[in-house]
């Protein structure tokens, strides 16, 4: 099973979920398609197990974090570790926590994030919403950042800054009466750093959690 999951993750890393077929996996393993059915019933189960396989490594890294007296700081450190992992593997975000019956490591990671909220003065509902918000910011931002760039950037016709600059110029040409906000932030958009934008969103989320907990 270990080799099946290792090769599944390799296929997903190379080309995403559309490239994962039992035939392609069997070719990598040097066996027949029928042999894979000894381990999993279908592609959905394989995707859940492959996700959990990767989350297990992330969880191990998170468990090695030193910890602190501040649960908000510890939540931040765990969120950053999860973000980095999903940026490297954008497919991961689509399947994380999809089926916790099959994803025991995902559930353990969810529990580990949640335990930090037990150190804060929150209601059960607030704890649930807090962890959901952190995961939403992490997964949503990481999947967005991990998307393939536009074709002209991939082809090398323009670089990322040129691509953004062209979009920013189009925004500047909009009527400021109709788009006052866009005109206000266009210079920030032009050449912005996606990872910095994620960190800012995470800090806003954590600051709101700190305020809610009175910490």
C-alpha positions as MATLAB code, in Angstrom:
seq = 'XXXXXXXXXXXXXXXXXXXXXXXXXXXXXXXXXXXXXXXXXXXXXXXXXXXXXXXXXXXXXXXXXXXXXXXXXXXXXXXXXXXXXXXXXXXXXXXXXXXXXXXXXXXXXXXXXXXXXXXXXXXXXXXXXXXXXXXXXXXXXXXXXXXXXXXXXXXXXXXXXXXXXXXXXXXXXXXXXXXXXXXXXXXXXXXXXXXXXXXXXXXXXXXXXXXXXXX';
ca = [
       0.000    0.000    0.000;
       2.880    2.361    0.751;
       4.196    2.129   -2.820;
       0.684    2.635   -4.226;
       0.265    5.846   -2.219;
       3.784    7.072   -3.017;
       3.224    6.695   -6.750;
      -0.264    8.168   -6.493;
       1.120   11.282   -4.815;
       3.854   11.502   -7.475;
       1.235   11.408  -10.246;
      -0.862   14.046   -8.502;
       2.185   16.271   -8.009;
       3.091   16.006  -11.672;
      -0.277   16.669  -13.280;
      -3.075   16.852  -10.709;
      -6.162   14.731  -10.211;
      -7.138   14.502  -13.930;
      -3.909   12.574  -14.617;
      -4.604   10.025  -11.901;
      -6.062    6.910  -13.482;
      -5.686    3.315  -12.390;
      -4.069    2.547  -15.733;
      -1.450    5.297  -15.332;
      -0.817    4.210  -11.751;
      -0.465    0.544  -12.733;
       2.115    1.477  -15.364;
       4.184    3.297  -12.760;
       3.937    0.351  -10.401;
       4.798   -2.149  -13.109;
       1.675   -4.241  -12.597;
      -1.879   -4.598  -13.791;
      -4.880   -2.415  -13.069;
      -6.606   -5.251  -11.225;
      -3.859   -5.299   -8.584;
      -4.782   -1.776   -7.432;
      -8.286   -2.959   -6.564;
      -6.731   -5.085   -3.828;
      -6.052   -1.811   -2.001;
      -8.823    0.617   -2.957;
     -12.317    0.346   -4.369;
     -12.269    3.448   -6.587;
     -10.480    6.685   -7.444;
     -12.255    8.694   -4.731;
     -10.954    6.366   -2.043;
      -7.466    6.536   -3.550;
      -7.549   10.343   -3.528;
      -8.649   10.408    0.098;
      -5.897    8.008    1.144;
      -3.245    9.850   -0.880;
      -4.317   13.119    0.749;
      -4.102   11.570    4.182;
      -0.680   10.126    3.328;
       0.646   13.629    2.625;
      -1.168   15.183    5.585;
       0.600   12.637    7.783;
       3.941   14.203    6.846;
       2.614   17.713    7.440;
       1.236   16.653   10.807;
       4.625   15.226   11.778;
       6.276   18.562   10.917;
       3.661   20.477   12.902;
       4.092   18.224   15.908;
       7.786   19.142   15.915;
       7.007   22.844   16.275;
       8.244   24.092   19.668;
       4.992   25.609   20.911;
       4.620   28.707   23.060;
       2.563   30.308   25.798;
       0.399   32.022   23.197;
      -2.187   29.828   21.418;
      -2.632   32.453   18.681;
       1.084   32.286   17.886;
       0.901   28.497   17.782;
      -2.124   28.606   15.476;
      -0.187   30.937   13.188;
       2.801   28.581   13.033;
       0.594   25.595   12.192;
      -1.349   27.570    9.585;
       1.861   28.660    7.859;
       3.124   25.075    7.737;
      -0.128   23.861    6.193;
      -0.139   26.763    3.724;
       3.379   25.994    2.492;
       2.471   22.344    1.964;
      -0.665   23.100   -0.069;
       1.107   25.720   -2.189;
       3.555   22.992   -3.158;
       0.684   20.588   -3.866;
      -2.421   22.561   -4.971;
      -4.427   19.351   -5.485;
      -4.219   18.753   -1.751;
      -6.609   21.574   -0.932;
      -9.476   19.992   -2.864;
      -9.410   16.783   -0.791;
      -8.249   17.897    2.663;
     -10.930   17.018    5.252;
     -13.208   15.685    2.502;
     -13.690   12.324    4.200;
     -12.397   12.075    7.738;
     -13.402    8.397    7.933;
     -10.575    7.717    5.476;
      -8.384   10.646    6.505;
      -7.373   10.002   10.086;
      -4.333   12.294    9.799;
      -6.503   15.136    8.523;
      -8.780   14.712   11.512;
      -5.777   14.704   13.855;
      -4.506   17.918   12.263;
      -7.949   19.471   12.645;
      -7.923   18.393   16.301;
      -4.468   19.878   16.815;
      -5.596   23.238   15.443;
      -8.721   23.079   17.568;
      -6.850   22.327   20.776;
      -5.207   25.725   20.577;
      -8.657   27.306   20.787;
      -9.297   25.353   24.007;
      -6.679   27.634   25.547;
      -8.834   30.661   24.697;
     -11.996   31.963   26.364;
     -14.426   30.963   23.606;
     -17.723   29.141   23.290;
     -17.866   25.816   21.392;
     -19.472   27.605   18.442;
     -16.741   30.240   18.440;
     -14.053   27.541   18.547;
     -15.662   25.729   15.613;
     -15.916   28.928   13.597;
     -12.369   29.961   14.500;
     -10.781   26.760   13.198;
     -13.026   26.825   10.123;
     -11.916   30.394    9.402;
      -8.218   29.578    9.752;
      -8.508   26.521    7.508;
     -10.561   28.504    4.990;
      -7.953   31.257    4.740;
      -5.088   28.756    4.501;
      -6.602   26.352    1.992;
      -8.290   28.989   -0.169;
      -5.177   31.160   -0.394;
      -2.821   28.227   -0.982;
      -4.955   26.716   -3.747;
      -5.238   30.109   -5.425;
      -1.499   30.724   -5.194;
      -0.734   27.225   -6.470;
      -2.769   27.631   -9.660;
      -0.909   27.436  -12.949;
       0.002   30.907  -14.284;
      -1.605   32.226  -17.490;
      -0.286   30.598  -20.663;
       1.609   33.679  -21.819;
       3.518   33.688  -18.527;
       4.240   29.960  -18.868;
       5.431   30.517  -22.435;
       7.775   33.285  -21.282;
       6.172   36.014  -23.396;
       5.707   38.119  -20.258;
       6.769   37.684  -16.651;
       4.415   37.866  -13.668;
       5.110   41.543  -12.948;
       4.476   42.498  -16.554;
       1.231   40.526  -16.547;
       0.051   42.230  -13.356;
       1.220   45.599  -14.618;
      -0.874   45.240  -17.747;
      -3.952   44.373  -15.687;
      -3.219   47.273  -13.330;
      -3.001   49.685  -16.244;
      -6.415   48.519  -17.460;
      -7.780   49.181  -13.969;
      -6.273   52.687  -13.958;
      -8.147   53.458  -17.164;
     -11.516   52.656  -15.575;
     -13.801   55.527  -14.642;
     -12.953   56.482  -11.027;
     -16.568   57.484  -10.467;
     -17.655   53.892  -11.154;
     -14.648   52.163   -9.545;
     -13.403   54.319   -6.623;
     -12.145   51.310   -4.632;
     -10.230   49.864   -7.576;
      -8.516   53.217   -8.130;
      -7.693   53.425   -4.423;
      -5.873   50.068   -4.316;
      -4.521   49.668   -7.844;
      -0.961   50.629   -6.871;
      -1.047   47.948   -4.146;
      -2.334   45.381   -6.657;
       0.371   46.215   -9.181;
       3.289   43.900   -8.356;
       1.774   42.594   -5.125;
       3.168   39.497   -3.428;
       0.604   36.682   -3.119;
       2.240   35.117   -0.071;
       2.261   38.493    1.679;
      -1.420   38.885    0.841;
      -2.096   35.489    2.471;
      -0.144   36.418    5.590;
      -2.150   39.615    5.896;
      -5.425   37.690    5.597;
      -4.231   35.234    8.234;
      -3.235   38.064   10.570;
      -6.659   39.682   10.184;
      -8.291   36.362   11.043;
      -6.072   35.776   14.061;
      -6.473   39.357   15.270;
     -10.246   38.899   15.164;
      -9.919   35.646   17.100;
      -7.724   37.332   19.722;
     -10.237   40.145   20.081;
     -13.155   37.728   20.390;
     -11.335   35.755   23.081;
     -10.298   38.889   24.951;
      -6.737   37.618   24.846;
];
